[in-house]
Amino acid sequence: MTVSFQSIVKTYGAKRALDGLDLTVAPKSFTVLCGPPGSGKSALFRLLVGLEKADAGRILLGGQDITDAPPATRAIGYVPQNFALFPHLTVAQNMAYPLTLAKAPKAEIAARVDRTAGILSITHLLKKTPDQLSGGEKQRVAVARGLLKDAEVFVLDDPLVGLDYKLRERLMDELKALREELGATFLYATSDSLEALTMAQRLVVIDQGRVVQHDAAIEVYDHPRFARALDLIGFPHANLLPGHLAGGRVEAGPLSFPSTAGGRDSGQIVAGLRPEAIRFADRPDAATSTLTIEATVSLVENLGGEAVVYLDAGGIPLTATLPLSGAIPPAFGAAITVQVDPADVMLFDAASGARLDARRV
Ligand SMILES: Nc1ncnc2c1ncn2[C@@H]1O[C@H](COP(=O)(O)OP(=O)(O)OP(=O)(O)O)[C@@H](O)[C@H]1O
C-alpha cells in the first residue's frame, strides 16, 4: 500500500519538527528513514498512525486521505520508540493486547500470536511476564506486538536501539524476512546510518523535518545529491572540505585539481570525500590516484579488519579508512603520503548544498 505525505507541517511550540515534508513510500517496500536525533522521524510516524495531528498537509494511505481519520480506523501496525509492556500480563497477553482491545475473535488472536512469536523466535517466552525477560527479549515482544496487526503498512520507530550488535543483526534479518512474508510496506526509522544501509531497499535521508534524498539505499551512498546526505549516510563520516572554484579549478583544503562541475567554474563549494577514497601511498591500489597529500597521523582506531586513521594534512583534519588484512596500521605521529583520485571527490554548492559535479554511474 502506498503511503504519501504531502507538505506536512508539525510544530511543537516554537520548534518546527516537520517543515513541509513531502514523501511517497512505495508499496511493499522496506523504506528506512534515517536522520539525526530530532530530525522529525518519530513525529512523522505519530502523525501517520494518528496519535497526533499535523498543522498542515495531507496523509494518504493507498490513495485514501486519512489525515483526519480516527487512529483505530487506520490499518497500520506500529512499534513505537518507547514501548511499555504491561507488567501483570504475560508475553502472549501483551502481544495480543491491541487485538483484544479491538475485540478480535479469540481463536484468531491466538493463531496470530503463535505465528508472530514463531517468526520472531519468542515462542518459549509466551507464558512469561515482562519481569522475567531480558531487555532484548522485551524489545522483541514489543516488535511482535506491533507486527501482530492485520495491516498492509507497518511502522517501526527505531526498534533495535540499545540492543547488542549480534541481536541487532539477527533481528534485522528477521524483520527483512518478515516483510517479505507479509508482503507489506515497512516504514522503519533509525538514526544509525549503518543500520539504515543494511536494512533499506529505499532510503529516505531526513534532516530538520525535510527529506534530503529518497533513493535506493546504494544510490544514496554512491550518489548523494546533497552534502548533507553524504554527511549523514556512512561511517566514519565523510570528509567535507570547504573551498572554492576558481578558473575551473577546485581548491579545497589539501585538494587542488581541475573541476568536474559542469557549467560552473567559480564560487564557494564543499568538496566531499569518503574515508575509503583516501588511499595509502604504499598500498597496491594507490597507482590510480593522482593527487598526493602529505599528512601526519593524529589518531588510529583499529577496528580489526580495518583501521580508521585520522590525519592532519597541513592543519586540515582528514578521516581515512585503511583495510588491514594483516598489515600494520601507521603509528600515531607518523608522516605519511596518501592519495586521492579526483574522480572520487564530490562537489557541492556551499550555499544550497546541492551536488555540482555530473553524476557518475
Ligand atoms: N511532544 C513534543 N513536545 C515538544 N517538542 C517535541 C515533541 N515531540 C517532538 N518534539 C521536537 O520535535 C523535533 C523532532 O522530534 P522527533 O522525536 O520526531 O525526532 P526523531 O528524528 O524521531 O529523533 P530520535 O531519533 O531522537 O527519536 C525535535 O526537535 C523534538 O525535540
PDBQT file of the ligand as one rigid body, heavy atoms in Angstrom, charges set to zero:
ROOT
HETATM    1  N1  LIG A 401       5.782  16.382  22.282  1.00  0.00    +0.000 N 
HETATM    2  C1  LIG A 401       6.760  17.231  21.936  1.00  0.00    +0.000 A 
HETATM    3  N2  LIG A 401       6.889  18.414  22.543  1.00  0.00    +0.000 NA
HETATM    4  C2  LIG A 401       7.854  19.301  22.190  1.00  0.00    +0.000 A 
HETATM    5  N3  LIG A 401       8.765  19.067  21.230  1.00  0.00    +0.000 NA
HETATM    6  C3  LIG A 401       8.708  17.893  20.579  1.00  0.00    +0.000 A 
HETATM    7  C4  LIG A 401       7.706  16.915  20.909  1.00  0.00    +0.000 A 
HETATM    8  N4  LIG A 401       7.888  15.862  20.095  1.00  0.00    +0.000 NA
HETATM    9  C5  LIG A 401       8.942  16.150  19.318  1.00  0.00    +0.000 A 
HETATM   10  N5  LIG A 401       9.441  17.360  19.604  1.00  0.00    +0.000 N 
HETATM   11  C6  LIG A 401      10.574  18.032  18.919  1.00  0.00    +0.000 C 
HETATM   12  O1  LIG A 401      10.397  17.874  17.530  1.00  0.00    +0.000 OA
HETATM   13  C7  LIG A 401      11.621  17.543  16.898  1.00  0.00    +0.000 C 
HETATM   14  C8  LIG A 401      11.507  16.219  16.175  1.00  0.00    +0.000 C 
HETATM   15  O2  LIG A 401      11.414  15.185  17.136  1.00  0.00    +0.000 OA
HETATM   16  P1  LIG A 401      11.311  13.659  16.766  1.00  0.00    +0.000 P 
HETATM   17  O3  LIG A 401      11.121  12.897  18.038  1.00  0.00    +0.000 OA
HETATM   18  O4  LIG A 401      10.325  13.449  15.709  1.00  0.00    +0.000 OA
HETATM   19  O5  LIG A 401      12.768  13.359  16.193  1.00  0.00    +0.000 OA
HETATM   20  P2  LIG A 401      13.414  11.970  15.782  1.00  0.00    +0.000 P 
HETATM   21  O6  LIG A 401      14.017  12.177  14.446  1.00  0.00    +0.000 OA
HETATM   22  O7  LIG A 401      12.444  10.874  15.931  1.00  0.00    +0.000 OA
HETATM   23  O8  LIG A 401      14.575  11.818  16.847  1.00  0.00    +0.000 OA
HETATM   24  P3  LIG A 401      15.103  10.497  17.608  1.00  0.00    +0.000 P 
HETATM   25  O9  LIG A 401      15.988   9.784  16.640  1.00  0.00    +0.000 OA
HETATM   26  O10 LIG A 401      15.850  11.077  18.767  1.00  0.00    +0.000 OA
HETATM   27  O11 LIG A 401      13.893   9.726  18.007  1.00  0.00    +0.000 OA
HETATM   28  C9  LIG A 401      12.676  17.569  17.988  1.00  0.00    +0.000 C 
HETATM   29  O12 LIG A 401      13.299  18.825  17.989  1.00  0.00    +0.000 OA
HETATM   30  C10 LIG A 401      11.887  17.361  19.254  1.00  0.00    +0.000 C 
HETATM   31  O13 LIG A 401      12.529  17.963  20.344  1.00  0.00    +0.000 OA
ENDROOT
TORSDOF 0
